[in-house]
Amino acid sequence: MRAATDVPVLFAISGDPVQIGLVKSLARPGGNFTGSTFLSLDLAAKRVDLLKDIFPKLRRLAVLSNTDHPGERLEWNATQQAAQKLSIEPVYVPFVGVQELDNALATVGDARADAMLVFPEGATMVHRAKVAQFAIAQKLPSMFGWSEYCDAGGLLSYGANQRATYFRLATYADRIFRGENPANLPVEQPTKFELVLNLKTAKALGIEVPTSILLGVSKTTE
């Protein structure tokens, strides 16, 4: 922000751009930054619901979270509330940055959890294959926020379609080049969401996916 005070900047982040000061509000950014946020607290609760639907025996849920991203605390609170409504004990496993990821996974392994939920953000996205393969090795059904995690071996993901989000950013770039002020372009929240299932992982974990879940799946992968 210090380096680009006069240049329009478009962003797509997993957290809350208001919380970290990128914009004054979602509706009226008020500066030279605007774009899209993937943060949706409704999605956090929905991910817990879907895990419970596909794995009814779920009683203890490990929640792997990189605390080094904005909006993390709100996402954890929403997840915690959703879990408690379903009589699920959430086990919070925080870490800070990639350097702590291995230790955090070891903590998940010691948590005696029935499943694992991973908040979508940069560190786990980059190392999604490691996280997904860890879950398979531990026999843990896993839930993620973006389909790329399932492409790497995760069991389920539910969240925004990133391709659609970045396409929308391209239209914002066009509008700015045509003279519109980014200060007046609202920060968008995705309206298109997808439920993705990795069939190979489901088979490896011995999970028979309910028909109700299969009917709602946007994409399957192996």
N, C-alpha and C positions, 0 to 999 in steps of 0.2 A: 504493500500500500504506500509505503514511503517512496518507493522507486517509481511508481506510476501514478502520480498525482493528477496528471492531466490527460492520460491515455485511457480510453474506455476499456474495461476489463470484464470479460465474461467468465463465470465460474460454474462448476458443478461440484458440490460437496455433499458429504453424507451427514453433516451436522447442521447446526443452527447458525446461519450467517449473521443474525442479529446479535446473538450471544457473543460472538468474537469481534463484533464491530465492523464487519464488512459493509453492512447496510444499516440504515436507521430503522427500517421496517420492511416487511416483505412487500407490502403494497406500494410503498414509496421509498425506494432505496436511498435517494437523496444525495448520491455522489456519483463517482465514475465506475462503480462496481455494480453488476447485476448478474443474474443467471438463474440457476436452479438448485434447489436443495432436495436431497432424497429423504430428509428426516420426516417421518410420519409416525406419531405415537400410536395411531390406530393399527399400523402395520406390526408394531412390536407385539401388541396383544394378539393379533391374528396369527402370528407365527407360533405362539404358544398353543393356541386353539388347534391349529393344524397338526402340530406334533402330537397333541393328545388324541386327535381323531385317528391318526395313523398308528399310534402306539398307545392303546387304552390303558396299559399297565403302568404308564408313566407316573411316577411318584416323586422322583428326585431329578431335578434338571440343572445341569452345569451350564452356566452362562459365561462364555468367554468374551471378555470385553477389553479392548484397548482404550484406556481412559484418556489417551492423548488425542481425542478428537471432540469437537464441540457438540453439545447435545447429548453426550454419553450419559450424564446423570439423569436426564429426563427419560431417555430410552430405558435405562435400568429400572427406574421407578415404575414405568408403564408395564414393563415385563414382569416385575415383581408382583404388581397388583393382579395382572392377568393370571399368573401362576397360582396365586393364593386363592383366587376364585374357583379354581379347578382342583383345589386340595393338592397342589404340587409344591414341593419344597424347592425353591430356587437357590442354587449354590453359586454365589458370585465369585468369579475368578478374574480379577482385574490384572492388567499388565500395562506397562508403558513402553511402547515402541517395539520394534522388531527384536531388539537385543534381549527382551524378556519373554519372548514368545515360547521358547522351548521350556522354560521353567513353568510357565502358565499351563502348557499342555500336560506337563508332569503332574501339576496340581489337579487338573481335571481327571487324570488317570487315577489319582488317589481318592477322588471324591465319592466313589461308589455311586455315581449317577446312573440313571436309566437312559438318559439322552443328553445331547449337547446342543446348545443354541449359540450361534456366533453372530455378534453384531457386525453389520457390513461397514467396512472402512478400509483405509489404504493398506495397513500392515498385513492383515489377514487376507486381503485380496491378492497382494503380491505373492504370499505364501499359501495360497488356497489349496494347492495340491498336498502340501505337507499336513495342513489341518484336516483335510478330508480323509487322507490316508490314515492319519492318526485315529480318527473316529472309527473307521472300518476295522483297524487293528484292535481297537478297544471294544468292538461290537456295540458301538453307540449310534443309534439313529441321530442324524445331524440335521439341523435347520440353519439356513443361511438367508441372506437378504437379496442376493443377486444370482442370476442364472449361471454366471461364470464359475461360481463355486460348485455347482452341480456338474458342470462340464469337467471339472477337475476331480470328481468323485464324491462330492457331497450328496446326501440323500435327497434333501428337499431344499427349495428356496422359494421365498415369496417376497416380491418387491417390485420396484419400478423396472421397466424395460429401459436399460441404459442407452440403447441405440436410439430409441424414440426421444429420450431426453436430450441427447446431443444433437439430434436433428432439429429440435426446437431451438437449441442454442444457435444453430446456423441461421435460423430465421431472425433471431435477435441481432446477429452480426449484420445481416442484410439491412435491417431497419436502422441500425446505427450508422452504417455507411451511407444510408439515404438521408441522414440528418437528424434522426431522433436522439434524444438525450437519454443515456442510461439511467439517469436519476429518476426518470419517469416511467421506466419499464419495470413492472412488478417482478419480483423474484418468484419464479414458478415452482410449483410442487407437482410432481408427476400425477397424471390421471389414468395412465395405463399401467396395470400391474399384471404380473404373471406368476403362476404357480408351476414350478418345474420339478420333475421327479427323475431321479437317476435309477432306471430299472435294474441295471447291473448291481448297483450298491444295495438296492432293496433285496435282491436275490441273495447276495453275499451275506446279508444280515438275517436272512430267513424271515423277512417281513412280507406278509400278504397284504397288499394295499387295498383298503376298502373301496368298493365301487363308487361310493360317494366322493372319495378323493379323486379317483381316476377321471370321473366325469368333469371335475373342475380343473384338471391339469391343462395348462396352456402348451406345454412342451415336455417331451420325455427325452432323456439322453442316456447314453451308456458309456 
